[in-house]
Amino acid sequence: MPYKLKDAVRHKFDKKSYNKRYWKVYDQSLVNRGNLTIWFSEDAVSNWNMGKQLFGRRGRPKTYSDLAIQTCHTLRLLQKQALRQTQGLVSSIIGLLGLDLVVPDHTTLSRRLQNLVIPRKPSSSNNSTVVIVDSSGLKVTGEKEWMNYKHGTRQRKVWRKLHIAIDEQGEILAHELTTHATADSSVVESLLKQIDTPIETLMGNGGYDRLCCINRIMVEEKSFKC
């Protein structure tokens, strides 16, 4: 047939692919993202208050334990709310659960959060650390911002770059502040010098995939992942 003569040079169209997503399951997964399920264990209920205090100390004894303050603070970070809204949220949750607990007010949360020590996950048995390096830009503000707003002038903005190294728990292990023209890969050596614990894995984005970083890591005998 004539249409078969030029079949070798004819433009080929890809076969249409149909979406095989299970929309019922996908729609339910989107709904479940807003589902809030919170329960209090028996240990949390029994340790909500401080209990007996040692006498002879100055000041009023604490009414709420660190566990209660940490619970309120965790819900505050998850819901991205202020202290007063956090007090109302915890009160509503305790009321729905039918628990006989008193919720700390926003002033108590503000005062106790300043000295609250949040326990961290214990390190692994080999005492090695997984380090994640990254950088972020910081804008320098000063009198130039006021002059631009007052007189309508335009001046070049000043930026600084903050290089940080954190572990799996989000704790900052090393940091360094440089100018915006400093490359990310050139600061890895100084960040590693600030870390005393053994490093199992060093993770970073494509900006750290440079020959200087690889040579430094090979000297330290550490693994590197981008």
C-alpha positions in Angstrom: 0.0 0.0 0.0 1.2 3.6 -0.6 1.2 4.6 3.1 3.7 1.8 3.8 6.3 3.1 1.5 7.3 6.1 3.7 6.6 4.3 7.0 10.4 4.3 7.9 10.6 8.1 7.7 7.2 8.9 9.0 6.9 10.7 12.4 6.2 8.3 15.1 3.7 9.3 17.8 4.1 7.8 21.3 1.3 5.7 22.5 -1.0 7.6 24.8 -0.6 6.7 28.5 -3.6 6.8 30.7 -3.5 7.8 34.3 -3.9 4.6 36.3 -4.1 6.3 39.7 -6.7 5.0 42.1 -8.5 8.3 42.7 -10.6 7.0 45.6 -7.5 6.0 47.5 -5.6 9.2 46.5 -8.5 11.4 47.5 -8.7 9.7 50.9 -5.0 10.2 51.4 -5.4 13.9 50.9 -8.3 14.0 53.4 -6.2 12.1 56.0 -3.5 14.8 55.9 -5.8 17.0 57.9 -6.8 14.3 60.4 -5.7 15.1 63.9 -5.4 12.0 66.2 -3.9 12.7 69.6 -4.0 10.6 72.8 -2.4 10.8 76.1 -0.7 7.7 77.6 -1.2 6.7 81.2 2.4 7.7 82.0 1.8 11.2 80.5 -1.3 11.7 82.6 0.3 10.5 85.8 3.4 12.7 85.2 1.5 15.8 84.1 2.0 17.5 87.5 5.2 17.9 89.4 3.9 16.0 92.4 5.8 16.4 95.7 8.4 19.1 95.9 11.4 19.4 98.1 11.0 22.0 100.7 13.6 24.6 101.5 13.9 26.1 98.0 13.2 29.7 97.2 10.2 30.6 95.1 6.9 28.9 94.4 7.1 25.2 93.6 6.4 24.2 90.0 2.9 23.0 89.3 3.4 21.4 85.8 6.2 19.0 84.9 8.6 19.4 82.0 6.6 16.7 80.2 3.4 18.9 80.2 5.3 22.0 78.9 7.0 19.9 76.2 3.7 18.4 75.1 2.2 21.9 74.8 5.2 23.1 72.9 5.1 20.2 70.5 1.5 20.8 69.7 2.3 24.5 69.3 5.0 23.8 66.7 2.9 21.3 64.8 -0.1 23.6 64.5 2.0 26.8 64.1 0.1 28.7 66.8 0.8 31.3 69.3 0.9 30.6 73.1 -2.7 31.7 73.7 -4.0 29.6 70.9 -1.9 26.7 72.1 -3.6 26.9 75.5 -7.0 26.7 73.9 -6.0 23.8 71.7 -4.6 21.7 74.6 -7.7 22.6 76.7 -10.0 21.3 73.9 -8.0 18.1 73.5 -8.0 17.3 77.2 -11.8 18.1 77.3 -12.5 15.8 74.4 -10.5 13.0 76.0 -12.3 13.5 79.3 -9.1 13.9 81.4 -9.0 15.7 84.7 -5.9 17.8 83.9 -5.2 21.5 84.3 -3.7 23.2 81.2 -0.8 25.6 81.9 -1.7 29.2 80.8 0.2 31.1 78.1 2.3 33.0 80.7 3.5 29.8 82.3 4.4 28.4 78.9 6.3 31.5 77.9 8.3 31.4 81.2 9.0 27.7 81.3 10.0 27.4 77.6 13.0 29.7 78.2 14.8 27.0 80.3 13.2 23.9 78.9 15.6 21.2 78.0 14.1 18.9 75.3 15.6 15.4 75.5 17.1 14.1 72.3 17.3 10.7 70.8 20.4 8.8 72.0 23.2 8.4 69.6 24.0 5.1 67.9 26.2 2.4 69.5 29.2 3.2 67.4 29.0 6.9 68.4 29.2 8.0 64.8 27.2 10.9 63.4 25.4 11.6 60.2 26.2 15.2 59.2 24.1 17.3 56.8 25.7 20.5 55.4 23.8 23.4 53.7 23.9 27.2 53.5 21.3 29.9 53.6 21.4 33.6 52.6 20.9 36.3 55.2 19.9 39.9 54.3 21.7 42.6 56.1 19.4 45.4 57.1 20.4 48.9 58.4 20.2 52.5 57.6 20.0 51.9 53.9 16.6 50.3 54.2 15.2 53.5 55.9 16.8 55.7 53.3 15.3 53.7 50.5 11.9 53.9 52.1 12.1 57.6 53.0 13.8 59.0 49.8 12.9 56.4 47.3 16.5 55.6 46.4 17.8 52.3 45.2 21.0 50.8 46.6 22.5 47.4 46.2 21.4 45.0 48.9 24.0 43.4 51.2 23.9 39.7 51.8 25.7 37.2 54.0 25.8 33.5 53.7 25.4 31.2 56.8 26.9 27.7 56.4 25.7 25.1 58.9 26.2 21.5 59.6 23.5 19.6 61.5 22.9 16.0 62.6 19.9 13.8 62.2 18.2 15.3 65.2 18.5 18.9 63.8 21.2 20.0 66.3 23.7 22.5 64.9 27.2 21.0 65.1 29.2 23.7 63.2 28.5 27.0 61.6 30.3 29.8 59.8 29.2 33.2 58.4 30.8 34.3 55.1 30.1 36.8 52.3 27.7 35.9 49.5 30.5 35.4 47.1 31.9 32.4 49.1 31.3 29.0 47.5 29.6 26.3 49.6 32.3 23.8 48.8 35.1 25.9 50.2 33.7 26.0 53.7 33.3 22.3 54.2 36.9 21.9 55.6 36.3 24.5 58.3 33.0 23.0 59.2 34.5 19.6 59.7 37.2 21.0 61.9 34.5 22.2 64.4 33.0 18.7 64.8 34.8 16.5 67.4 32.7 13.3 67.1 33.4 10.7 64.4 31.4 11.3 61.2 29.8 8.3 59.5 28.2 10.0 56.5 28.4 13.5 55.2 25.4 14.6 53.1 24.9 17.7 50.9 23.3 18.9 47.7 24.9 19.4 44.3 26.7 22.5 45.4 29.1 20.3 47.5 29.9 17.9 44.6 33.3 19.4 43.9 36.8 18.0 43.7 38.0 20.0 46.8 35.2 18.4 48.9 35.9 14.9 47.6 39.6 15.2 48.3 39.0 16.5 51.8 36.5 13.7 52.6 38.9 11.1 51.2 41.6 12.3 53.6 39.2 12.1 56.5 38.0 8.6 55.3 34.4 9.6 55.4 31.5 8.7 53.0 29.9 11.5 51.0 26.4 11.6 49.6 24.9 14.3 47.3 
